[in-house]
Amino acid sequence: MDPLFAFAIKEEILRNILKTHNIVLVIGRPGTGKTVTSLKVGAELGPVCYFNGGGRLSPPSDLPEGVTVIDDMNGFTGATQADMLLIVDAAHRLSGKDREVLNGLTGPDGGRVCKMILITPSVMDAIDFLAFLDVVVRFRQDTAEMLVSRLRDIHNV
């Protein structure tokens, strides 16, 4: 499959999922386009905050316009807006403090304050977040697929 066509498919899948879901987990092996696709689609939808949970990798050098890189999750909480998208790369490597902030991003009614994309290599790496995920998308080298939809219904959350 043509790599450009594969990226177009991934972008379209993620774009459509973000229309109806608030918390998306994107999984896949390194190099499958998880971060680049999330940033590109996010920038199309509005303001984006990008946080690298691993801290050892820098964000992609060609960030789309409208993406704000934050150094820690505390930098995000003061700027939280309902129409903002938070992308957390290497979410499985979040420190304890950052993990607490991420888990605490709820509104007065218990719902999420903003849309989020969490990026990890596998579902097992995101075990701590499964309770509040809406959907999991697996990126493969040549395409993407939706693995699980409405995890909240499964967990009766």
Residue pairs with C-beta under 8 A, 6 or more apart in sequence:
1 142
1 143
3 142
6 33
6 141
6 142
6 143
7 33
7 36
7 37
9 143
9 144
10 33
10 37
10 139
10 143
10 144
11 37
11 40
11 41
13 137
13 144
13 145
13 146
14 24
14 26
14 37
14 38
14 41
14 117
14 137
14 144
15 41
15 44
15 45
17 24
17 135
17 137
17 146
18 24
18 41
18 42
18 45
18 85
18 115
18 117
21 134
21 135
22 111
22 112
22 114
22 115
22 116
22 134
23 112
23 115
23 116
23 118
23 129
23 132
23 133
23 134
23 135
24 115
24 116
24 117
24 118
24 133
24 134
24 135
24 136
24 137
25 91
25 117
25 118
25 119
25 120
25 123
25 126
25 129
25 133
25 135
25 136
25 137
26 34
26 37
26 38
26 117
26 118
26 119
26 120
26 136
26 137
26 139
27 34
27 119
27 120
27 121
27 122
27 123
27 125
27 126
27 136
27 137
27 138
27 139
27 147
28 34
28 121
28 138
28 139
28 140
28 144
29 121
29 139
29 141
30 121
31 141
32 139
32 140
32 141
33 139
34 89
34 119
34 139
35 59
35 60
35 87
35 89
35 119
36 60
37 139
38 87
38 117
38 119
39 48
39 50
39 59
39 60
39 63
39 64
39 67
39 87
40 64
42 48
42 64
42 67
42 85
42 87
42 117
43 64
43 65
43 66
43 67
45 85
45 115
46 66
46 83
46 84
46 85
47 66
47 68
47 81
47 83
47 84
47 85
48 64
48 66
48 67
48 68
48 84
48 85
48 86
48 87
49 67
49 68
49 69
49 70
49 76
49 79
49 84
49 85
49 86
49 87
50 59
50 63
50 67
50 68
50 69
50 70
50 87
50 89
51 69
51 70
51 71
51 72
51 73
51 76
51 86
51 87
51 88
51 89
51 98
52 58
52 59
52 89
52 90
53 88
53 89
53 90
53 91
53 92
53 93
53 94
53 95
53 98
54 89
54 90
54 93
55 90
55 93
55 95
57 89
57 90
59 67
59 69
59 89
63 69
70 76
72 97
72 98
73 94
73 97
73 98
73 101
73 102
74 97
74 101
76 86
76 101
77 101
77 105
80 105
80 113
80 114
81 114
82 113
82 114
83 114
84 114
84 115
85 114
85 115
85 116
85 117
86 105
86 114
86 115
86 116
86 117
87 116
87 117
87 119
88 94
88 102
88 116
88 117
88 118
88 119
89 119
90 119
90 120
91 102
91 118
91 119
91 120
91 125
91 126
91 129
92 120
92 121
92 125
92 126
94 102
99 128
102 116
102 129
103 132
105 112
105 113
105 114
105 116
106 112
106 113
107 113
112 132
118 126
118 129
118 133
120 126
123 130
123 136
123 147
126 133
130 151
130 155
131 155
131 157
132 152
132 157
133 151
133 152
134 149
134 150
134 151
134 152
135 146
135 148
135 149
135 150
135 151
136 146
136 147
136 148
136 151
137 144
137 145
137 146
137 147
138 144
138 145
138 146
138 147
148 154
151 157
